[in-house]
């Protein structure tokens, strides 16, 4: 398992851990999560997984393009979509919360993620202010 050093202090969560947590909460296989498809039952959890890989790891969208079968524009769209749905859908917020619970993120680190999702600025601007 490839574990990356993350910029949020005290967190060491691999991409695989994020993918497993998302898969568990949504009841789909990790393999299916990474299949390039537009089926909503796959795209919604995949967008959350890509979002968390980028945000927890403070990685750029090009990282997704280089490590997964998706281009950087898919990663950009994932960030925007997750943020928008988090702000407007109670069920979506509950799913994201369940994933963060499964990852056992400390409250301070969860606050960074939720503060970004509630903000009106884009990820690059938010990240530069951390």
BELJO-V318641 format. One record per residue. N is the residue number from 1. RES is the residue in three letters. SS is DSSP state (hx for helix, st for strand, lp for the rest). PHI is phi in degrees with one decimal (* if undefined). Layout:
# BELJO-V318641
n=N res=RES ss=SS phi=PHI
n=N res=RES ss=SS phi=PHI
This chain:
# BELJO-V318641
n=1 res=UNK ss=lp phi=*
n=2 res=UNK ss=lp phi=-89.0
n=3 res=UNK ss=lp phi=-103.2
n=4 res=UNK ss=lp phi=-95.1
n=5 res=UNK ss=lp phi=-82.5
n=6 res=UNK ss=lp phi=-99.3
n=7 res=UNK ss=lp phi=-78.9
n=8 res=UNK ss=lp phi=-74.5
n=9 res=UNK ss=lp phi=-55.3
n=10 res=UNK ss=lp phi=83.5
n=11 res=UNK ss=lp phi=-107.3
n=12 res=UNK ss=lp phi=-135.3
n=13 res=UNK ss=lp phi=-122.0
n=14 res=UNK ss=lp phi=-82.3
n=15 res=UNK ss=hx phi=-57.9
n=16 res=UNK ss=hx phi=-62.4
n=17 res=UNK ss=hx phi=-64.6
n=18 res=UNK ss=hx phi=-64.8
n=19 res=UNK ss=hx phi=-60.6
n=20 res=UNK ss=hx phi=-63.8
n=21 res=UNK ss=hx phi=-63.4
n=22 res=UNK ss=hx phi=-63.0
n=23 res=UNK ss=hx phi=-60.5
n=24 res=UNK ss=hx phi=-64.6
n=25 res=UNK ss=hx phi=-64.2
n=26 res=UNK ss=hx phi=-91.4
n=27 res=UNK ss=lp phi=67.6
n=28 res=UNK ss=lp phi=-126.1
n=29 res=UNK ss=lp phi=-78.1
n=30 res=UNK ss=hx phi=-60.3
n=31 res=UNK ss=hx phi=-62.5
n=32 res=UNK ss=hx phi=-65.6
n=33 res=UNK ss=hx phi=-62.6
n=34 res=UNK ss=lp phi=-99.7
n=35 res=UNK ss=lp phi=-82.4
n=36 res=UNK ss=lp phi=-69.4
n=37 res=UNK ss=lp phi=-144.5
n=38 res=UNK ss=lp phi=-104.9
n=39 res=UNK ss=lp phi=-65.7
n=40 res=UNK ss=hx phi=-58.1
n=41 res=UNK ss=hx phi=-65.9
n=42 res=UNK ss=hx phi=-105.0
n=43 res=UNK ss=hx phi=-64.8
n=44 res=UNK ss=hx phi=-61.1
n=45 res=UNK ss=hx phi=-66.6
n=46 res=UNK ss=hx phi=-63.6
n=47 res=UNK ss=hx phi=-62.3
n=48 res=UNK ss=hx phi=-65.1
n=49 res=UNK ss=hx phi=-60.7
n=50 res=UNK ss=hx phi=-62.0
n=51 res=UNK ss=hx phi=-55.9
n=52 res=UNK ss=hx phi=-67.6
n=53 res=UNK ss=hx phi=-60.2
n=54 res=UNK ss=hx phi=-71.2
n=55 res=UNK ss=hx phi=-74.8
n=56 res=UNK ss=hx phi=-64.2
n=57 res=UNK ss=hx phi=-85.9
n=58 res=UNK ss=lp phi=51.0
n=59 res=UNK ss=lp phi=-99.6
n=60 res=UNK ss=lp phi=-84.1
n=61 res=UNK ss=hx phi=-67.9
n=62 res=UNK ss=hx phi=-65.6
n=63 res=UNK ss=hx phi=-58.1
n=64 res=UNK ss=hx phi=-61.7
n=65 res=UNK ss=hx phi=-60.0
n=66 res=UNK ss=hx phi=-83.5
n=67 res=UNK ss=hx phi=-119.1
n=68 res=UNK ss=lp phi=-136.4
n=69 res=UNK ss=lp phi=-79.6
n=70 res=UNK ss=lp phi=-135.6
n=71 res=UNK ss=lp phi=-90.4
n=72 res=UNK ss=hx phi=-64.2
n=73 res=UNK ss=hx phi=-68.7
n=74 res=UNK ss=hx phi=-64.7
n=75 res=UNK ss=hx phi=-66.2
n=76 res=UNK ss=hx phi=-59.1
n=77 res=UNK ss=hx phi=-63.6
n=78 res=UNK ss=hx phi=-61.1
n=79 res=UNK ss=hx phi=-60.4
n=80 res=UNK ss=hx phi=-63.2
n=81 res=UNK ss=hx phi=-69.2
n=82 res=UNK ss=hx phi=-60.7
n=83 res=UNK ss=hx phi=-61.5
n=84 res=UNK ss=hx phi=-64.3
n=85 res=UNK ss=hx phi=-67.8
n=86 res=UNK ss=hx phi=-61.6
n=87 res=UNK ss=hx phi=-74.9
n=88 res=UNK ss=hx phi=-115.2
n=89 res=UNK ss=lp phi=-122.4
n=90 res=UNK ss=hx phi=-63.0
n=91 res=UNK ss=hx phi=-62.0
n=92 res=UNK ss=hx phi=-63.1
n=93 res=UNK ss=hx phi=-60.0
n=94 res=UNK ss=hx phi=-64.0
n=95 res=UNK ss=hx phi=-64.5
n=96 res=UNK ss=hx phi=-62.9
n=97 res=UNK ss=hx phi=-61.0
n=98 res=UNK ss=hx phi=-62.2
n=99 res=UNK ss=hx phi=-66.9
n=100 res=UNK ss=hx phi=-62.9
n=101 res=UNK ss=hx phi=-62.3
n=102 res=UNK ss=hx phi=-62.9
n=103 res=UNK ss=lp phi=-78.1
n=104 res=UNK ss=lp phi=56.7
n=105 res=UNK ss=lp phi=-71.3
n=106 res=UNK ss=lp phi=-62.6
n=107 res=UNK ss=hx phi=-55.7
n=108 res=UNK ss=hx phi=-62.4
n=109 res=UNK ss=hx phi=-75.6
n=110 res=UNK ss=hx phi=-63.1
n=111 res=UNK ss=hx phi=-63.1
n=112 res=UNK ss=hx phi=-59.8
n=113 res=UNK ss=hx phi=-66.4
n=114 res=UNK ss=hx phi=-69.4
n=115 res=UNK ss=hx phi=-63.1
n=116 res=UNK ss=hx phi=-63.9
n=117 res=UNK ss=hx phi=-65.7
n=118 res=UNK ss=hx phi=-90.0
n=119 res=UNK ss=lp phi=-79.9
n=120 res=UNK ss=lp phi=-107.0
n=121 res=UNK ss=lp phi=-104.1
n=122 res=UNK ss=lp phi=-80.1
n=123 res=UNK ss=hx phi=-60.5
n=124 res=UNK ss=hx phi=-62.2
n=125 res=UNK ss=hx phi=-68.6
n=126 res=UNK ss=hx phi=-63.1
n=127 res=UNK ss=hx phi=-60.0
n=128 res=UNK ss=hx phi=-70.7
n=129 res=UNK ss=lp phi=-94.4
n=130 res=UNK ss=lp phi=-80.4
